[in-house]
Amino acid sequence: MIIKKADINYSKDIFKIEEKVFTHPWSVESVENLLKDENSAVFVAVNDNEVCGYCGVNTVLDEGYITNIAVLPNYRRQGIGNELLNALCNFAKEKNLAFLTLEVRKSNTPAISLYKKYGFQQVGERKNYYSSPVENALLLTKYF
């Protein structure tokens, strides 16, 4: 498995992950816009020519806003999310970002544990942020 920076050629692979992982997936157009945005970076995890996970970040000045980290269900618990998050943290350091931040479902304890392992701290909570089902989001931030 390798982690590499994605370009527009990965849009359909990323969209397929969105459809399989999220209740409200991004559209193909939204994925393409993220990949084309000069203030964003997207990384994919590729295993035997299959894109099995991806992550993205939007940057504003020295701030990093993680858009999504997603791994196909049959590839979970193999360290892929860990490697994707590592790629985002390395990117943030290279770009001299002050912080990375994201929202995560309050019930998503595996993801929260991973983020805390990387030094993310809870800095807030967004009430009823998610739908299907309605759930609060924890706002987690890692400062560099």
DSSP file with accessible surface (Angstrom, degrees, kcal/mol):
  #  RESIDUE AA STRUCTURE BP1 BP2  ACC     N-H-->O    O-->H-N    N-H-->O    O-->H-N    TCO  KAPPA ALPHA  PHI   PSI    X-CA   Y-CA   Z-CA
    1    1 A M              0   0   95      0, 0.0     2,-0.3     0, 0.0    46,-0.2   0.000 360.0 360.0 360.0 135.9    0.0    0.0    0.0
    2    2 A I  E     -A   46   0A  97     44,-2.4    44,-2.9     2,-0.0     2,-0.5  -0.942 360.0-143.2-127.0 150.5    1.3    3.5   -0.9
    3    3 A I  E     +A   45   0A  46     -2,-0.3     2,-0.3    42,-0.2    42,-0.2  -0.947  32.4 162.7-108.8 128.9    0.1    7.0    0.0
    4    4 A K  E     -A   44   0A  83     40,-2.2    40,-2.9    -2,-0.5     2,-0.2  -0.982  44.4 -90.9-145.2 159.6    0.4    9.6   -2.7
    5    5 A K  E     -A   43   0A 126     -2,-0.3    38,-0.3    38,-0.2     2,-0.2  -0.483  47.3-134.2 -69.2 134.7   -0.9   13.0   -3.7
    6    6 A A        -     0   0   13     36,-3.3    36,-0.4    -2,-0.2     2,-0.2  -0.589  19.9-169.5 -92.2 153.2   -4.0   12.7   -5.8
    7    7 A D    >   -     0   0   77     -2,-0.2     3,-2.4    34,-0.1     4,-0.1  -0.693  49.8 -75.1-125.3-174.2   -4.8   14.6   -8.9
    8    8 A I  G >  S+     0   0   65      1,-0.3     3,-1.9    -2,-0.2     4,-0.3   0.760 121.2  73.0 -58.1 -25.3   -8.0   14.9  -11.0
    9    9 A N  G 3  S+     0   0  128      1,-0.3    -1,-0.3     2,-0.1     4,-0.2   0.665  93.4  56.0 -65.0 -14.6   -7.6   11.4  -12.4
   10   10 A Y  G <> S+     0   0   39     -3,-2.4     4,-2.5     1,-0.2    -1,-0.3   0.374  75.6 102.7 -96.1   3.1   -8.5   10.0   -9.0
   11   11 A S  H <> S+     0   0    8     -3,-1.9     4,-2.5     1,-0.2     5,-0.2   0.902  82.0  45.7 -58.6 -44.0  -11.9   11.8   -8.8
   12   12 A K  H  > S+     0   0  134     -4,-0.3     4,-2.2    -3,-0.2    -1,-0.2   0.897 112.9  50.6 -68.9 -36.5  -14.1    8.7   -9.7
   13   13 A D  H  > S+     0   0   58     -4,-0.2     4,-1.6     2,-0.2    -1,-0.2   0.921 112.5  46.6 -64.4 -43.1  -12.1    6.5   -7.2
   14   14 A I  H  X S+     0   0    2     -4,-2.5     4,-2.6     1,-0.2    -2,-0.2   0.917 110.2  53.3 -66.1 -41.1  -12.6    9.0   -4.5
   15   15 A F  H  X S+     0   0   42     -4,-2.5     4,-2.5    -5,-0.3    -1,-0.2   0.907 105.1  54.7 -61.3 -39.2  -16.3    9.4   -5.3
   16   16 A K  H  X S+     0   0  115     -4,-2.2     4,-1.6     1,-0.2    -1,-0.2   0.898 108.7  48.5 -61.7 -38.5  -16.8    5.6   -5.1
   17   17 A I  H  X S+     0   0    2     -4,-1.6     4,-2.1     2,-0.2     5,-0.3   0.936 108.9  53.6 -65.3 -45.5  -15.3    5.7   -1.6
   18   18 A E  H  X S+     0   0    1     -4,-2.6     4,-2.4     1,-0.2    -2,-0.2   0.926 109.0  49.3 -52.4 -47.9  -17.6    8.6   -0.7
   19   19 A E  H  < S+     0   0  112     -4,-2.5    -1,-0.2     1,-0.2    -2,-0.2   0.852 115.5  42.7 -62.7 -36.9  -20.6    6.6   -1.8
   20   20 A K  H  < S+     0   0  139     -4,-1.6    -1,-0.2    -5,-0.2    -2,-0.2   0.735 123.4  34.4 -82.3 -23.3  -19.6    3.5    0.2
   21   21 A V  H  < S+     0   0   36     -4,-2.1     2,-0.3    -3,-0.2    -2,-0.2   0.819 106.6  59.8-104.2 -37.2  -18.6    5.3    3.4
   22   22 A F     <  -     0   0   63     -4,-2.4    -1,-0.1    -5,-0.3    48,-0.0  -0.760  60.7-143.8-108.8 145.1  -20.8    8.3    4.0
   23   23 A T  S    S+     0   0   88     -2,-0.3    -1,-0.1     1,-0.3   109,-0.1   0.875 107.6  30.5 -64.3 -39.0  -24.5    8.8    4.4
   24   24 A H  S    S-     0   0  113    107,-0.1    -1,-0.3    -3,-0.0    -5,-0.1  -0.757  90.9-164.8-121.4  81.5  -24.4   12.0    2.5
   25   25 A P        -     0   0   54      0, 0.0     2,-0.1     0, 0.0    -6,-0.1  -0.268  24.2-105.7 -69.1 153.6  -21.5   11.6    0.0
   26   26 A W        -     0   0   73      1,-0.1     2,-0.1     2,-0.1    -7,-0.1  -0.413  40.3-108.9 -66.9 154.0  -19.9   14.5   -1.9
   27   27 A S     >  -     0   0   45      1,-0.1     4,-2.2    -2,-0.1     5,-0.2  -0.365  26.6-108.2 -77.2 164.4  -20.9   14.7   -5.5
   28   28 A V  H  > S+     0   0   35      1,-0.2     4,-2.8     2,-0.2     5,-0.2   0.906 122.8  54.6 -58.4 -39.9  -18.3   13.9   -8.3
   29   29 A E  H  > S+     0   0  116      1,-0.2     4,-2.6     2,-0.2    -1,-0.2   0.895 106.4  50.0 -62.9 -40.3  -18.2   17.7   -9.0
   30   30 A S  H  > S+     0   0   51      2,-0.2     4,-2.1     1,-0.2    -1,-0.2   0.908 111.6  48.5 -65.2 -40.6  -17.4   18.5   -5.3
   31   31 A V  H  X S+     0   0    2     -4,-2.2     4,-2.3     2,-0.2    -2,-0.2   0.934 112.1  49.1 -63.1 -45.6  -14.6   15.9   -5.4
   32   32 A E  H  X S+     0   0   48     -4,-2.8     4,-2.0     1,-0.2    -2,-0.2   0.905 109.3  52.4 -61.8 -40.4  -13.3   17.3   -8.6
   33   33 A N  H  X S+     0   0  100     -4,-2.6     4,-1.4     1,-0.2    -1,-0.2   0.899 108.6  50.2 -63.4 -40.1  -13.4   20.9   -7.2
   34   34 A L  H  < S+     0   0   13     -4,-2.1     3,-0.3     1,-0.2    -1,-0.2   0.930 111.6  48.4 -62.1 -43.7  -11.4   19.8   -4.2
   35   35 A L  H  < S+     0   0   27     -4,-2.3    -2,-0.2     1,-0.2    -1,-0.2   0.817 114.7  45.2 -67.5 -29.6   -8.8   18.1   -6.4
   36   36 A K  H  < S+     0   0  138     -4,-2.0     2,-0.3    -5,-0.2    -1,-0.2   0.673  86.7 107.4 -86.0 -19.0   -8.5   21.2   -8.7
   37   37 A D    ><  -     0   0   65     -4,-1.4     3,-1.7    -3,-0.3    -4,-0.0  -0.454  60.2-152.3 -69.8 121.6   -8.3   23.7   -5.8
   38   38 A E  T 3  S+     0   0  178     -2,-0.3    -1,-0.2     1,-0.3    -4,-0.0   0.667  96.2  57.6 -68.3 -14.5   -4.8   25.2   -5.5
   39   39 A N  T 3  S+     0   0   83     -5,-0.0    20,-3.5     2,-0.0     2,-0.3   0.155 101.8  70.7 -99.1  17.5   -5.5   25.7   -1.7
   40   40 A S  E <   - B   0  58A  14     -3,-1.7     2,-0.3    18,-0.2    18,-0.2  -0.893  59.2-160.0-129.1 160.8   -6.3   22.1   -1.1
   41   41 A A  E     - B   0  57A   2     16,-2.2    16,-2.3    -2,-0.3     2,-0.4  -0.995   5.9-168.6-140.5 140.0   -4.4   18.8   -1.0
   42   42 A V  E     - B   0  56A   4    -36,-0.4   -36,-3.3    -2,-0.3     2,-0.4  -0.994   2.3-166.3-129.7 136.8   -5.8   15.3   -1.4
   43   43 A F  E     -AB   5  55A  25     12,-2.5    12,-2.2    -2,-0.4     2,-0.4  -0.940   5.1-157.9-122.2 144.1   -3.9   12.0   -0.7
   44   44 A V  E     -AB   4  54A   0    -40,-2.9   -40,-2.2    -2,-0.4     2,-0.5  -0.916  13.3-138.8-120.3 150.2   -5.0    8.5   -1.7
   45   45 A A  E     -AB   3  53A   0      8,-2.6     7,-2.5    -2,-0.4     8,-1.1  -0.938  25.0-166.8-103.6 123.5   -4.1    5.1   -0.3
   46   46 A V  E     +AB   2  51A  15    -44,-2.9   -44,-2.4    -2,-0.5     2,-0.5  -0.963  11.3 179.9-119.6 127.3   -3.5    2.7   -3.2
   47   47 A N  E >  S- B   0  50A  40      3,-2.9     3,-1.8    -2,-0.5    -2,-0.0  -0.984  76.5 -20.2-127.4 117.7   -3.3   -1.1   -2.7
   48   48 A D  T 3  S-     0   0  143     -2,-0.5    -1,-0.1     1,-0.3     3,-0.1   0.924 128.3 -51.0  49.1  49.4   -2.7   -3.3   -5.7
   49   49 A N  T 3  S+     0   0  163      1,-0.2     2,-0.5    -3,-0.0    -1,-0.3   0.587 116.2 116.7  66.4  11.8   -4.0   -0.5   -8.0
   50   50 A E  E <   -B   47   0A  78     -3,-1.8    -3,-2.9   -37,-0.0     2,-0.7  -0.946  66.0-133.8-110.4 128.9   -7.1   -0.1   -6.0
   51   51 A V  E     +B   46   0A  11     -2,-0.5    -5,-0.2    -5,-0.2     3,-0.1  -0.716  32.3 170.2 -77.5 114.9   -7.8    3.2   -4.2
   52   52 A C  E     +     0   0A   0     -7,-2.5    20,-2.9    -2,-0.7     2,-0.3   0.483  58.4   3.7-109.8  -5.1   -8.8    2.1   -0.7
   53   53 A G  E     -BC  45  71A   0     -8,-1.1    -8,-2.6    18,-0.3     2,-0.3  -0.982  56.8-172.1-168.7 163.8   -8.8    5.4    1.1
   54   54 A Y  E     -BC  44  70A   1     16,-2.5    16,-2.7    -2,-0.3     2,-0.3  -0.985   3.9-166.0-157.0 163.2   -8.3    9.1    0.8
   55   55 A C  E     -BC  43  69A   0    -12,-2.2   -12,-2.5    -2,-0.3     2,-0.3  -0.979   8.3-166.2-148.4 156.6   -8.0   12.3    2.8
   56   56 A G  E     -BC  42  68A   0     12,-1.9    11,-2.0    -2,-0.3    12,-0.6  -0.976   5.4-165.9-144.8 158.0   -8.2   15.9    2.0
   57   57 A V  E     -BC  41  66A   0    -16,-2.3   -16,-2.2    -2,-0.3     2,-0.4  -0.996   9.8-151.2-144.3 138.9   -7.4   19.3    3.5
   58   58 A N  E     -BC  40  65A  54      7,-2.7     7,-3.3    -2,-0.3     2,-0.4  -0.909  18.9-151.9-103.4 140.4   -8.3   22.9    2.6
   59   59 A T  E     - C   0  64A  23    -20,-3.5     2,-0.4    -2,-0.4     5,-0.2  -0.917  16.2-176.7-116.7 141.5   -5.9   25.6    3.5
   60   60 A V  E >  S- C   0  63A  78      3,-2.0     3,-2.5    -2,-0.4     2,-0.2  -0.961  70.5 -52.8-133.0 111.2   -6.6   29.2    4.3
   61   61 A L  T 3  S-     0   0  165     -2,-0.4     0, 0.0     1,-0.3     0, 0.0  -0.369 125.8 -18.0  54.6-114.0   -3.4   31.2    5.0
   62   62 A D  T 3  S+     0   0   78     -2,-0.2    36,-3.7    35,-0.1    37,-0.9   0.095 117.7 101.5-108.1  25.7   -1.7   29.1    7.7
   63   63 A E  E <   -Cd  60  99A  56     -3,-2.5    -3,-2.0    34,-0.2     2,-0.5  -0.870  55.0-155.1-111.9 141.7   -4.8   27.1    8.7
   64   64 A G  E     -Cd  59 100A   0     35,-1.7    37,-2.0    -2,-0.4     2,-0.6  -0.967   5.3-169.6-120.7 124.8   -5.7   23.6    7.7
   65   65 A Y  E     -Cd  58 101A  88     -7,-3.3    -7,-2.7    -2,-0.5     2,-0.3  -0.936  18.8-140.8-114.9 107.0   -9.2   22.3    7.5
   66   66 A I  E     -C   57   0A  12     35,-2.7    37,-0.3    -2,-0.6    -9,-0.3  -0.529  15.0-170.6 -70.0 126.3   -9.5   18.5    7.0
   67   67 A T  E     -     0   0A  27    -11,-2.0     2,-0.3     1,-0.3    -1,-0.2   0.928  60.1 -23.4 -83.6 -52.5  -12.4   17.8    4.7
   68   68 A N  E     -C   56   0A  31    -12,-0.6   -12,-1.9     2,-0.0     2,-0.4  -0.981  39.8-161.9-157.9 150.0  -12.6   14.0    5.0
   69   69 A I  E     +C   55   0A  30     -2,-0.3     2,-0.4   -14,-0.2   -14,-0.2  -0.974  30.6 168.4-131.1 121.1  -10.6   10.9    5.9
   70   70 A A  E     -C   54   0A   3    -16,-2.7   -16,-2.5    -2,-0.4     2,-0.4  -0.999  18.5-174.3-141.4 138.5  -12.2    7.8    4.6
   71   71 A V  E     -C   53   0A  15     -2,-0.4   -18,-0.3   -18,-0.2     5,-0.1  -0.994  37.5-105.4-130.1 134.8  -11.2    4.1    4.2
   72   72 A L    >   -     0   0    6    -20,-2.9     3,-2.3    -2,-0.4     4,-0.4  -0.302  35.2-116.1 -56.3 142.0  -13.2    1.4    2.4
   73   73 A P  G >  S+     0   0   67      0, 0.0     3,-1.3     0, 0.0    -1,-0.1   0.851 113.0  54.9 -52.4 -41.2  -14.8   -0.9    5.0
   74   74 A N  G 3  S+     0   0  113      1,-0.2    -2,-0.1     3,-0.0   -22,-0.0   0.566 109.6  49.1 -74.5  -3.6  -12.9   -4.0    3.9
   75   75 A Y  G X  S+     0   0   27     -3,-2.3     3,-0.6   -23,-0.2     5,-0.4   0.363  85.7 118.1-111.1   3.0   -9.6   -2.2    4.3
   76   76 A R  T <   +     0   0  116     -3,-1.3    -4,-0.0    -4,-0.4     0, 0.0  -0.253  65.2  30.8 -72.2 159.2  -10.3   -0.8    7.8
   77   77 A R  T 3  S+     0   0  234      1,-0.1    -1,-0.2     0, 0.0    -3,-0.0   0.781  91.1 101.7  65.5  29.0   -8.2   -1.7   10.9
   78   78 A Q  S <  S-     0   0  122     -3,-0.6    -2,-0.1     0, 0.0    -1,-0.1   0.174 101.5 -99.2-121.8  10.4   -5.1   -2.1    8.7
   79   79 A G  S  > S+     0   0   36      3,-0.0     4,-2.1     4,-0.0     5,-0.1   0.519  88.1 122.2  87.7   5.9   -3.4    1.2    9.5
   80   80 A I  H  > S+     0   0    6     -5,-0.4     4,-2.6     2,-0.2     5,-0.2   0.933  74.8  49.3 -70.1 -43.6   -4.5    3.0    6.4
   81   81 A G  H  > S+     0   0   17      1,-0.2     4,-2.7     2,-0.2     5,-0.2   0.907 110.3  53.3 -59.3 -39.7   -6.3    5.8    8.3
   82   82 A N  H  > S+     0   0   33      1,-0.2     4,-2.4     2,-0.2    -1,-0.2   0.929 109.9  46.6 -59.1 -47.6   -3.2    6.2   10.3
   83   83 A E  H  X S+     0   0   81     -4,-2.1     4,-2.0     2,-0.2    -2,-0.2   0.878 112.0  50.7 -65.9 -37.5   -1.0    6.6    7.2
   84   84 A L  H  X S+     0   0    0     -4,-2.6     4,-2.0     2,-0.2    -2,-0.2   0.932 111.4  47.4 -66.1 -44.1   -3.5    9.0    5.6
   85   85 A L  H  X S+     0   0    0     -4,-2.7     4,-2.5     1,-0.2    -2,-0.2   0.900 109.6  54.3 -64.8 -37.4   -3.5   11.2    8.8
   86   86 A N  H  X S+     0   0   53     -4,-2.4     4,-2.7    -5,-0.2    -1,-0.2   0.912 106.2  52.4 -60.3 -41.8    0.3   11.0    8.9
   87   87 A A  H  X S+     0   0   15     -4,-2.0     4,-2.4     1,-0.2    -1,-0.2   0.909 109.6  49.3 -62.0 -40.2    0.4   12.3    5.3
   88   88 A L  H  X S+     0   0    0     -4,-2.0     4,-2.5     2,-0.2    -2,-0.2   0.917 111.2  48.8 -65.6 -41.6   -1.9   15.3    6.3
   89   89 A C  H  X S+     0   0    2     -4,-2.5     4,-2.2     2,-0.2    -2,-0.2   0.913 112.0  48.7 -65.6 -40.9    0.3   16.1    9.3
   90   90 A N  H  X S+     0   0   62     -4,-2.7     4,-2.6     2,-0.2    -1,-0.2   0.912 111.1  50.6 -63.7 -41.6    3.5   16.0    7.2
   91   91 A F  H  X S+     0   0   18     -4,-2.4     4,-2.2    -5,-0.2    -2,-0.2   0.928 109.2  51.7 -59.4 -45.3    1.8   18.2    4.6
   92   92 A A  H  <>S+     0   0    0     -4,-2.5     5,-2.9     1,-0.2    -2,-0.2   0.905 111.0  47.3 -60.6 -41.4    0.8   20.7    7.4
   93   93 A K  H ><5S+     0   0  115     -4,-2.2     3,-1.3     3,-0.2    -1,-0.2   0.922 111.3  50.7 -66.3 -42.9    4.4   20.8    8.6
   94   94 A E  H 3<5S+     0   0  145     -4,-2.6    -1,-0.2     1,-0.3    -2,-0.2   0.857 114.3  44.3 -62.0 -35.9    5.8   21.3    5.1
   95   95 A K  T 3<5S-     0   0  126     -4,-2.2    -1,-0.3    -5,-0.2    -2,-0.2   0.363 111.1-122.5 -90.9   4.9    3.4   24.1    4.5
   96   96 A N  T < 5 +     0   0  133     -3,-1.3    -3,-0.2    -4,-0.2     2,-0.2   0.874  45.1 178.1  55.0  42.0    4.0   25.7    8.0
   97   97 A L      < -     0   0    9     -5,-2.9   -34,-0.2    -6,-0.2    -1,-0.2  -0.486  31.1-141.9 -73.6 146.0    0.4   25.5    8.9
   98   98 A A  S    S-     0   0   34    -36,-3.7    46,-2.8     1,-0.2     2,-0.3   0.818  76.2 -13.1 -75.5 -32.6   -0.4   26.7   12.5
   99   99 A F  E     -dE  63 143A  35    -37,-0.9   -35,-1.7    44,-0.3     2,-0.4  -0.989  50.9-135.5-160.4 163.7   -3.0   23.9   12.9
  100  100 A L  E     -dE  64 142A   1     42,-2.2    42,-2.8    -2,-0.3     2,-0.3  -0.977  30.6-179.4-119.3 140.8   -5.2   21.2   11.4
  101  101 A T  E     +dE  65 141A  11    -37,-2.0   -35,-2.7    -2,-0.4     2,-0.3  -0.966   7.1 162.8-141.5 157.4   -8.8   20.9   12.5
  102  102 A L  E     - E   0 140A   6     38,-2.1    38,-2.6    -2,-0.3     2,-0.4  -0.981  32.1-117.1-162.2 164.0  -11.8   18.7   11.7
  103  103 A E  E     - E   0 139A  55    -37,-0.3     2,-0.3    -2,-0.3    36,-0.2  -0.894  30.5-178.9-106.9 145.6  -15.3   17.6   12.9
  104  104 A V  E     - E   0 138A   6     34,-1.7    34,-3.0    -2,-0.4    -2,-0.0  -0.995  37.2 -95.1-143.1 143.7  -15.9   14.0   13.8
  105  105 A R  E >   - E   0 137A  49     -2,-0.3     3,-1.8    32,-0.2    32,-0.2  -0.356  32.6-129.0 -56.1 136.2  -19.1   12.3   15.0
  106  106 A K  T 3  S+     0   0  101     30,-2.2    -1,-0.1     1,-0.3    31,-0.1   0.807 108.7  51.6 -59.4 -29.0  -19.2   12.1   18.8
  107  107 A S  T 3  S+     0   0   77     29,-0.3     2,-2.2     1,-0.2    -1,-0.3   0.539  80.5  99.0 -86.1  -5.8  -19.8    8.4   18.6
  108  108 A N    <>  +     0   0   65     -3,-1.8     4,-2.5     1,-0.2     5,-0.2  -0.430  43.4 162.9 -84.4  70.4  -16.9    7.6   16.2
  109  109 A T  H  >  +     0   0   91     -2,-2.2     4,-2.6     1,-0.2    -1,-0.2   0.847  67.7  57.2 -63.6 -35.4  -14.5    6.4   18.9
  110  110 A P  H  > S+     0   0   79      0, 0.0     4,-1.9     0, 0.0    -1,-0.2   0.947 112.1  42.6 -60.6 -42.9  -12.1    4.7   16.6
  111  111 A A  H  > S+     0   0   16      2,-0.2     4,-2.8     1,-0.2     5,-0.2   0.930 113.3  51.9 -67.5 -42.6  -11.5    7.9   14.7
  112  112 A I  H  X S+     0   0   18     -4,-2.5     4,-2.7     1,-0.2     5,-0.2   0.922 109.0  51.1 -61.0 -41.8  -11.3   10.0   17.8
  113  113 A S  H  X S+     0   0   78     -4,-2.6     4,-2.0     1,-0.2    -1,-0.2   0.908 110.3  49.5 -61.1 -42.6   -8.7    7.6   19.3
  114  114 A L  H  X S+     0   0   36     -4,-1.9     4,-1.2    -5,-0.2    -2,-0.2   0.942 111.7  47.9 -61.9 -47.7   -6.7    7.9   16.1
  115  115 A Y  H ><>S+     0   0   20     -4,-2.8     5,-2.4     1,-0.2     3,-0.6   0.919 111.1  50.4 -61.6 -42.3   -6.8   11.7   16.1
  116  116 A K  H ><5S+     0   0  108     -4,-2.7     3,-1.8     1,-0.2    -1,-0.2   0.875 103.1  60.4 -65.5 -33.6   -5.9   11.9   19.8
  117  117 A K  H 3<5S+     0   0  145     -4,-2.0    -1,-0.2     1,-0.3    -2,-0.2   0.848 105.8  49.3 -59.1 -31.9   -2.9    9.6   19.0
  118  118 A Y  T <<5S-     0   0   40     -4,-1.2    -1,-0.3    -3,-0.6    -2,-0.2   0.308 129.3 -96.8 -91.6   7.5   -1.7   12.3   16.7
  119  119 A G  T < 5S+     0   0   36     -3,-1.8    24,-0.4     1,-0.3    -3,-0.2   0.598  70.4 151.7  92.0  10.9   -2.1   15.1   19.2
  120  120 A F      < -     0   0    4     -5,-2.4     2,-0.4    -6,-0.2    -1,-0.3  -0.552  26.3-161.3 -73.8 141.4   -5.5   16.4   18.3
  121  121 A Q  E     -F  141   0A 122     20,-2.7    20,-2.6    -2,-0.2     2,-0.4  -0.945  24.8-105.9-124.2 147.5   -7.5   17.9   21.2
  122  122 A Q  E     +F  140   0A  92     -2,-0.4    18,-0.2    18,-0.2     3,-0.1  -0.575  40.4 166.6 -72.6 125.2  -11.1   18.6   21.6
  123  123 A V  E     -     0   0A  67     16,-3.1     2,-0.3    -2,-0.4    17,-0.2   0.384  61.6 -16.9-117.7  -2.7  -11.7   22.4   21.3
  124  124 A G  E     -F  139   0A  24     15,-1.1    15,-2.7     2,-0.0     2,-0.4  -0.984  54.1-121.4 179.7 178.0  -15.4   22.4   20.9
  125  125 A E  E     -F  138   0A  61     -2,-0.3     2,-0.6    13,-0.3    13,-0.2  -0.990  14.6-147.5-143.3 134.1  -18.6   20.6   20.1
  126  126 A R  E >   -F  137   0A 101     11,-3.1    11,-2.5    -2,-0.4     3,-1.1  -0.926  23.8-130.5-105.7 117.9  -21.2   21.4   17.3
  127  127 A K  E 3  S-     0   0A 145     -2,-0.6     9,-0.1     1,-0.3     8,-0.0  -0.408  82.2  -9.5 -70.5 133.2  -24.7   20.5   18.3
  128  128 A N  E 3  S+     0   0A 112     -2,-0.1    -1,-0.3     1,-0.1     8,-0.2   0.798  84.1 149.8  51.8  36.6  -26.7   18.4   15.8
  129  129 A Y  E <   +     0   0A 110     -3,-1.1     2,-0.3     6,-0.3     7,-0.2   0.865  56.3  53.2 -67.3 -39.0  -24.0   18.8   13.2
  130  130 A Y  E   > -F  135   0A  58      5,-2.7     5,-1.6    -4,-0.2     2,-0.3  -0.690  67.6-158.1 -99.9 154.7  -24.7   15.5   11.5
  131  131 A S  T   5 +     0   0   56     -2,-0.3     3,-0.1     3,-0.2  -108,-0.1  -0.823  60.9  64.6-122.7 164.5  -27.9   14.0   10.1
  132  132 A S  T   5S+     0   0   66     -2,-0.3    -1,-0.2  -109,-0.1     2,-0.1   0.937 132.6  16.5  56.9  60.8  -29.0   10.4    9.4
  133  133 A P  T   5S-     0   0   88      0, 0.0     2,-0.2     0, 0.0    -3,-0.0   0.590 107.7-124.4 -88.9 161.6  -28.8   10.0   12.4
  134  134 A V  T   5 +     0   0   96     -3,-0.1     2,-0.3    -2,-0.1    -3,-0.2  -0.451  47.6 155.9 -65.0 131.5  -28.7   13.4   14.0
  135  135 A E  E   < - F   0 130A  34     -5,-1.6    -5,-2.7    -2,-0.2    -6,-0.3  -0.983  42.5-106.2-158.5 150.4  -25.6   13.7   16.2
  136  136 A N  E     -     0   0A  30     -2,-0.3   -30,-2.2    -8,-0.2     2,-0.4  -0.419  31.3-137.5 -73.9 155.2  -23.2   16.2   17.7
  137  137 A A  E     -EF 105 126A   0    -11,-2.5   -11,-3.1   -32,-0.2     2,-0.4  -0.916   6.6-136.8-112.7 140.8  -19.7   16.7   16.2
  138  138 A L  E     -EF 104 125A  12    -34,-3.0   -34,-1.7    -2,-0.4     2,-0.7  -0.811  15.7-139.2 -90.4 136.1  -16.6   17.1   18.2
  139  139 A L  E     -EF 103 124A  28    -15,-2.7   -16,-3.1    -2,-0.4   -15,-1.1  -0.898  25.4-172.8 -96.7 114.9  -14.3   19.8   16.9
  140  140 A L  E     -EF 102 122A   0    -38,-2.6   -38,-2.1    -2,-0.7     2,-0.4  -0.921   4.2-176.0-114.1 139.3  -10.7   18.5   17.2
  141  141 A T  E     -EF 101 121A   7    -20,-2.6   -20,-2.7    -2,-0.4     2,-0.5  -0.991  15.4-159.6-137.5 141.6   -7.6   20.5   16.5
  142  142 A K  E     -E  100   0A  39    -42,-2.8   -42,-2.2    -2,-0.4     2,-0.3  -0.991  16.5-152.3-118.8 124.3   -3.9   19.8   16.4
  143  143 A Y  E      E   99   0A 142     -2,-0.5   -44,-0.3   -24,-0.4   -45,-0.1  -0.764 360.0 360.0 -96.9 142.5   -1.5   22.8   16.8
  144  144 A F              0   0   89    -46,-2.8    -2,-0.0    -2,-0.3   -51,-0.0  -0.752 360.0 360.0-108.4 360.0    1.9   22.8   15.2
